[in-house]
């Protein structure tokens, strides 16, 4: 955890000094967090909460950063949905699902129970975030329904985490 804090401080400082890189970095981290499989590697929820607080305290402009996080998250979910449509049920023959079949089974059960709401909820729970969009693609959820839920949830997630934490930090440091 100490290593993550140190890395985050360095990244925030880099982004403060080189603000032209802040938006693309935030987009990429959010995108990676919401692509199936990559989301297990990229701890973006923790990152954005901490980064938002640090960025707000340092006076960075939070609006474009939260927007970049939202668009990155929605794009990552969209790619996962597309992968589910292309691979279909045979996705379970690929890593990590081949080694952990319960991941896909749990995601599918959650999707069957909650339907479109599973896409809205999925953005906020790490283990679910990693599979719910790919499951939506596998079961051929209607594209428009998926995208509406995806973009709404992505903007709530991006602005809630990054902008919310940043604004709170701004208020505390005043």
C-alpha positions in Angstrom: 0.0 0.0 0.0 2.9 2.3 0.8 4.2 1.7 -2.7 0.9 2.6 -4.3 0.7 5.8 -2.2 4.2 6.8 -3.4 3.4 6.0 -7.0 0.2 8.0 -6.7 2.0 11.0 -5.2 4.5 10.9 -8.1 1.8 10.5 -10.7 -0.2 13.4 -9.2 2.9 15.6 -9.1 3.7 14.7 -12.7 0.2 15.5 -13.8 0.2 18.8 -11.9 3.5 19.9 -13.6 2.5 18.4 -17.0 -1.2 19.0 -17.0 -1.4 18.3 -20.7 -0.9 14.6 -19.8 -3.4 14.4 -17.0 -6.5 13.9 -19.2 -5.0 11.1 -21.4 -3.5 9.3 -18.3 -6.9 9.4 -16.5 -8.7 8.2 -19.7 -6.3 5.3 -20.1 -6.5 4.2 -16.4 -10.3 4.3 -16.5 -10.4 2.5 -19.8 -8.1 -0.3 -18.5 -10.1 -0.5 -15.3 -13.3 -1.3 -17.3 -11.9 -3.7 -19.8 -12.6 -7.3 -18.8 -9.4 -9.0 -17.6 -7.4 -5.7 -17.3 -9.7 -4.5 -14.5 -8.1 -7.2 -12.2 -4.7 -5.5 -12.8 -5.6 -1.8 -12.7 -7.0 -0.6 -9.3 -8.7 2.5 -10.7 -11.4 2.9 -8.1 -8.9 3.3 -5.3 -6.7 5.3 -7.6 -9.4 7.8 -8.7 -10.6 8.3 -5.2 -7.1 9.1 -3.9 -6.1 10.9 -7.1 -9.2 13.0 -7.0 -8.6 14.1 -3.5 -4.9 14.9 -4.2 -5.8 16.7 -7.5 -8.5 18.7 -5.7 -6.1 19.7 -2.9 -3.5 20.7 -5.5 -6.0 22.8 -7.4 -6.1 20.8 -10.7 -9.2 21.4 -12.8 -11.4 18.4 -11.9 -14.0 18.7 -14.7 -11.9 17.5 -17.6 -10.3 14.8 -15.5 -13.7 13.4 -14.4 -15.0 13.6 -18.0 -11.9 11.7 -19.2 -12.5 9.1 -16.5 -16.1 8.7 -17.5 -15.4 8.4 -21.2 -12.5 6.0 -20.5 -14.8 3.8 -18.3 -17.6 3.7 -20.9 -15.2 2.9 -23.7 -13.7 0.0 -21.7 -17.1 -1.5 -21.0 -18.0 -1.0 -24.6 -14.9 -3.0 -25.7 -15.8 -5.8 -23.2 -19.4 -5.9 -24.5 -18.0 -6.2 -28.0 -15.6 -9.0 -27.0 -18.5 -10.9 -25.4 -20.5 -10.6 -28.7 -17.5 -11.7 -30.8 -16.4 -14.6 -28.6 -19.8 -15.6 -27.3 -19.9 -18.5 -24.9 -16.5 -19.7 -26.0 -15.0 -16.9 -23.9 -14.8 -19.4 -21.1 -12.1 -21.2 -23.1 -9.8 -18.2 -22.6 -7.8 -16.9 -19.6 -8.8 -16.0 -16.9 -12.2 -17.6 -17.3 -10.7 -21.0 -18.3 -8.9 -21.1 -14.9 -11.8 -19.5 -12.9 -15.1 -20.6 -14.5 -17.0 -19.4 -11.4 -16.2 -15.7 -12.4 -18.2 -16.0 -15.6 -20.9 -18.1 -13.9 -21.4 -15.5 -11.1 -21.4 -12.6 -13.6 -24.0 -14.4 -15.7 -26.2 -15.2 -12.7 -26.0 -11.6 -11.6 -26.9 -10.4 -15.1 -29.9 -12.8 -15.3 -31.2 -11.6 -11.9 -30.7 -7.8 -12.4 -30.8 -7.3 -16.2 -30.0 -3.7 -17.3 -29.5 -2.7 -13.7 -26.5 -5.1 -13.6 -24.7 -2.8 -16.0 -25.4 0.2 -13.7 -24.3 -1.7 -10.6 -21.4 -3.4 -12.3 -19.3 -0.2 -12.5 -19.2 0.1 -8.8 -18.0 -3.4 -7.8 -14.6 -4.5 -8.8 -15.2 -8.3 -9.3 -18.4 -7.6 -11.1 -16.9 -4.8 -13.2 -14.5 -7.4 -14.7 -17.2 -9.6 -16.1 -20.6 -7.9 -16.4 -20.0 -6.1 -19.7 -18.6 -9.2 -21.4 -21.6 -11.2 -20.1 -24.0 -8.6 -21.6 -22.3 -9.1 -24.9 -22.4 -12.9 -24.7 -26.1 -12.9 -24.0 -26.7 -10.3 -26.8 -28.2 -7.6 -24.6 -29.7 -5.0 -26.9 -26.9 -2.6 -27.9 -28.9 0.6 -27.1 -29.9 -0.6 -23.7 -26.4 -1.6 -22.9 -24.9 1.7 -24.0 -27.5 3.9 -22.2 -26.8 2.0 -18.9 -23.1 2.0 -19.6 -22.8 5.7 -20.3 -25.0 6.7 -17.3 -23.1 4.4 -14.9 -19.7 5.6 -16.3 -20.5 9.2 -15.8 -21.8 8.6 -12.3 -18.7 6.5 -11.5 -16.2 8.9 -13.1 -17.6 12.1 -11.6 -18.6 10.5 -8.3 -15.1 9.1 -7.6 -12.8 11.7 -9.1 -14.7 14.9 -9.0 -16.5 14.1 -5.7 -13.2 13.2 -3.9 -11.5 16.2 -5.5 -14.2 18.7 -4.4 -14.2 17.2 -0.9 -10.5 17.7 -0.7 -10.8 21.3 -1.9 -13.3 22.0 0.8 -11.1 20.4 3.5 -7.9 22.3 2.4 -9.6 25.7 2.4 
